[in-house]
């Protein structure tokens, strides 16, 4: 795991670390349902700050452990690192931190388990990760 944490140190103006948390008991992935001016889904995670690593961000923000690297996406000025982990937790966690503060009836952050068979029915962003998840679980 130390190798992964050293590999993904801030390279672009912004770096976002995300985790695809899979629950084999219900064959579902934990995602964040976002409803503001549009309705879409994202993989949970957070922006790492200068000097932080993607792995440290996930451990701090999501209490994630035993991660494996899944995918890296470099777009414009942002680097996104996607990790994968499994979970035995089947209830959706509550929103914490900044998202909880910013959440309102017109700016929704709602964690939900989405079954793999239903992934094609949602608007998962970015589209590259949606395609990757579909390919990995076909």
Secondary structure, DSSP 8 states (H G I E B T S, - for coil): -HHHHHH-B--SSEEEEEEEEEETTTTEEEEEEEESSSEEEEE-EEEE-TT-BHHHHHHHHH---S-EEEEEEEETTEEEEEEEEE----S-----HHHHHH-BTTBEEEEEEEEGGGGGGS-EESHHHHHHHHHHT-
